[in-house]
């Protein structure tokens, strides 16, 4: 074999070795990256645990590690370093980490409540869309009959219906939260219509301070109580009676009352659907912080009271 052939053979033999030496570091680097990622994950898991665990639990775990690490594994120095590091993390960063976790949990809970509130209000809007046509058709039918028999009463009912629609339509379009003042205005127009339909057997009184009209109050809930009082309390009574809407602050909560002088509360009557709907909405919207109370005043009749957290609606931006 010539010298050139030997030199070519030497080059050819060195090339595989060169590839092997070049490929070896390329295989080690990914392994080190994976190890580093695993260490980071373990460290942050350990950090989160130390940040939120109680001091008592941390002390018990430290004693257990001391027994295992120093006594059984014979690694006292490493064990002490780990325990000291855990206590340093607990003192220095534990409070901030716990506050961050608490804040994140509060944000998730608030978002969940907001979504639940949106769903409930959407269901209520769908219910209102079903109720309104029925109420409107009945009112228009009454106006049509009165036009032929009693034109002045027909005109009065028509004017009340216009006021009702003027109160209701902006609330359907507006995306802001409904207020007690809006609901009272809607009920005033509704009571005017019902007073014409009941031919003077219905009297109404509204006692709501101006300062409370800006309070947040769920839509259609007040009208449901008013309708229930008329249908099951005043209409069955031959002479009719009085219905009163009032509001006040009781123990820091907004209390809205609908009182009537009708035949009184009948536990076995068929008026429970509307009240059950009110209770369901209050439960979904306020999670136990609101309630519907049905009582019997000393003078007779029925008093339905909604108590919920007092909150002033923000001005539209």
RAUR-V762271 format. One record per backbone hydrogen bond with DSSP energy under -1.0 kcal/mol. CO is the residue of the C=O (numbers start at 1). NH is the residue of the N-H. E is the energy in kcal/mol with one decimal. If there is no record, write none. Layout:
co=CO nh=NH e=E
co=CO nh=NH e=E
//
This chain:
co=2 nh=6 e=-2.2
co=3 nh=7 e=-2.6
co=4 nh=8 e=-2.5
co=5 nh=9 e=-2.8
co=6 nh=10 e=-2.3
co=7 nh=11 e=-2.1
co=8 nh=12 e=-2.8
co=9 nh=13 e=-2.4
co=10 nh=14 e=-1.7
co=11 nh=15 e=-1.4
co=14 nh=18 e=-2.2
co=15 nh=19 e=-2.5
co=16 nh=20 e=-2.4
co=17 nh=21 e=-2.3
co=18 nh=22 e=-2.0
co=19 nh=23 e=-2.5
co=20 nh=24 e=-1.5
co=23 nh=27 e=-1.3
co=24 nh=28 e=-1.4
co=25 nh=29 e=-2.4
co=28 nh=32 e=-2.4
co=29 nh=33 e=-2.5
co=30 nh=34 e=-2.5
co=31 nh=35 e=-2.2
co=32 nh=36 e=-2.6
co=33 nh=37 e=-2.5
co=34 nh=38 e=-2.4
co=35 nh=39 e=-2.4
co=36 nh=40 e=-2.4
co=37 nh=41 e=-2.5
co=38 nh=42 e=-2.4
co=39 nh=43 e=-2.7
co=40 nh=44 e=-2.5
co=41 nh=45 e=-2.1
co=42 nh=46 e=-2.6
co=43 nh=47 e=-2.9
co=44 nh=48 e=-2.7
co=45 nh=49 e=-2.1
co=46 nh=50 e=-2.7
co=47 nh=51 e=-2.2
co=48 nh=52 e=-1.5
co=49 nh=53 e=-2.0
co=54 nh=58 e=-2.4
co=55 nh=59 e=-2.3
co=56 nh=60 e=-2.1
co=57 nh=61 e=-2.4
co=58 nh=62 e=-2.2
co=59 nh=63 e=-2.3
co=60 nh=64 e=-2.1
co=61 nh=65 e=-2.8
co=62 nh=66 e=-2.3
co=63 nh=67 e=-2.0
co=64 nh=68 e=-2.4
co=65 nh=69 e=-3.6
co=66 nh=70 e=-1.7
co=67 nh=72 e=-1.1
co=68 nh=73 e=-2.7
co=69 nh=75 e=-3.3
co=75 nh=79 e=-2.2
co=76 nh=80 e=-2.5
co=77 nh=81 e=-2.3
co=78 nh=82 e=-2.3
co=79 nh=83 e=-2.3
co=80 nh=84 e=-2.9
co=81 nh=85 e=-2.6
co=82 nh=86 e=-2.2
co=83 nh=87 e=-2.1
co=84 nh=88 e=-2.3
co=85 nh=89 e=-2.5
co=86 nh=90 e=-2.3
co=87 nh=91 e=-2.4
co=88 nh=92 e=-3.0
co=89 nh=93 e=-1.9
co=89 nh=94 e=-1.1
co=93 nh=97 e=-2.5
co=94 nh=98 e=-2.6
co=95 nh=99 e=-2.3
co=96 nh=100 e=-2.5
co=97 nh=101 e=-2.6
co=98 nh=102 e=-2.5
co=99 nh=103 e=-2.6
co=100 nh=104 e=-2.5
co=101 nh=105 e=-2.3
co=102 nh=106 e=-2.4
co=103 nh=107 e=-2.3
co=104 nh=108 e=-2.3
co=105 nh=109 e=-2.5
co=106 nh=110 e=-2.6
co=107 nh=111 e=-2.3
co=108 nh=112 e=-2.3
co=109 nh=113 e=-2.5
co=110 nh=114 e=-2.4
co=111 nh=115 e=-2.3
co=112 nh=116 e=-2.5
co=113 nh=117 e=-2.8
co=114 nh=118 e=-2.3
co=115 nh=119 e=-2.3
co=116 nh=120 e=-2.5
co=117 nh=121 e=-2.6
co=118 nh=122 e=-2.2
co=119 nh=123 e=-2.3
co=120 nh=124 e=-2.3
co=121 nh=125 e=-2.5
co=122 nh=126 e=-2.0
co=123 nh=127 e=-2.3
co=124 nh=128 e=-2.9
co=125 nh=129 e=-2.2
co=126 nh=130 e=-1.1
co=127 nh=131 e=-2.1
co=128 nh=132 e=-3.0
co=131 nh=135 e=-2.2
co=132 nh=136 e=-3.1
co=133 nh=137 e=-2.9
co=134 nh=138 e=-2.0
co=135 nh=139 e=-2.2
co=136 nh=140 e=-3.0
co=137 nh=141 e=-2.4
co=138 nh=142 e=-2.1
co=139 nh=143 e=-2.4
co=140 nh=144 e=-2.3
co=141 nh=145 e=-1.9
co=142 nh=146 e=-2.4
co=143 nh=147 e=-2.0
co=145 nh=149 e=-1.4
co=146 nh=150 e=-3.0
co=150 nh=154 e=-2.1
co=151 nh=155 e=-2.6
co=152 nh=156 e=-2.1
co=153 nh=157 e=-2.5
co=154 nh=158 e=-2.3
co=155 nh=159 e=-2.2
co=156 nh=160 e=-2.0
co=157 nh=161 e=-2.4
co=158 nh=162 e=-2.2
co=159 nh=163 e=-2.1
co=160 nh=164 e=-2.3
co=161 nh=165 e=-2.6
co=162 nh=166 e=-2.3
co=163 nh=167 e=-1.6
co=164 nh=168 e=-2.4
co=165 nh=169 e=-2.8
co=168 nh=172 e=-1.6
co=169 nh=173 e=-1.6
co=170 nh=174 e=-2.9
co=178 nh=217 e=-1.9
co=179 nh=183 e=-1.8
co=180 nh=184 e=-2.6
co=181 nh=185 e=-2.4
co=182 nh=186 e=-2.0
co=183 nh=187 e=-2.1
co=184 nh=188 e=-2.4
co=185 nh=189 e=-1.7
co=186 nh=190 e=-2.0
co=187 nh=191 e=-2.8
co=188 nh=192 e=-2.0
co=189 nh=193 e=-1.9
co=190 nh=194 e=-2.4
co=191 nh=195 e=-2.4
co=192 nh=196 e=-1.7
co=193 nh=197 e=-2.2
co=194 nh=198 e=-2.3
co=195 nh=200 e=-1.9
co=196 nh=199 e=-1.1
co=198 nh=201 e=-1.2
co=201 nh=241 e=-2.4
co=203 nh=243 e=-2.3
co=205 nh=245 e=-2.6
co=207 nh=247 e=-1.5
co=209 nh=212 e=-1.3
co=210 nh=213 e=-1.1
co=212 nh=215 e=-1.6
co=213 nh=181 e=-2.7
co=214 nh=313 e=-2.8
co=215 nh=180 e=-2.6
co=220 nh=224 e=-1.6
co=221 nh=225 e=-1.5
co=222 nh=226 e=-2.1
co=223 nh=227 e=-3.1
co=224 nh=228 e=-2.2
co=225 nh=229 e=-2.2
co=226 nh=230 e=-2.2
co=227 nh=231 e=-2.9
co=228 nh=232 e=-2.4
co=229 nh=233 e=-1.3
co=229 nh=234 e=-1.5
co=230 nh=235 e=-3.2
co=233 nh=263 e=-1.9
co=237 nh=240 e=-1.7
co=241 nh=203 e=-2.2
co=242 nh=261 e=-1.7
co=243 nh=205 e=-1.9
co=244 nh=259 e=-2.5
co=245 nh=207 e=-3.8
co=246 nh=257 e=-2.9
co=248 nh=255 e=-3.2
co=250 nh=253 e=-2.0
co=253 nh=250 e=-2.8
co=254 nh=308 e=-2.0
co=255 nh=248 e=-2.1
co=256 nh=306 e=-2.5
co=257 nh=246 e=-2.2
co=258 nh=304 e=-2.4
co=259 nh=244 e=-3.0
co=260 nh=302 e=-1.3
co=266 nh=269 e=-2.0
co=272 nh=276 e=-2.6
co=273 nh=277 e=-2.1
co=274 nh=278 e=-1.9
co=275 nh=279 e=-2.4
co=276 nh=280 e=-2.3
co=277 nh=281 e=-2.2
co=278 nh=282 e=-2.4
co=279 nh=283 e=-2.3
co=280 nh=284 e=-2.1
co=281 nh=285 e=-2.7
co=282 nh=286 e=-2.5
co=283 nh=287 e=-1.6
co=286 nh=289 e=-1.3
co=291 nh=307 e=-2.5
co=293 nh=305 e=-3.0
co=295 nh=303 e=-2.7
co=297 nh=300 e=-1.9
co=302 nh=260 e=-2.3
co=303 nh=295 e=-3.0
co=304 nh=258 e=-2.4
co=305 nh=293 e=-3.1
co=306 nh=256 e=-2.5
co=307 nh=291 e=-2.3
co=308 nh=254 e=-2.5
co=311 nh=216 e=-3.6
//
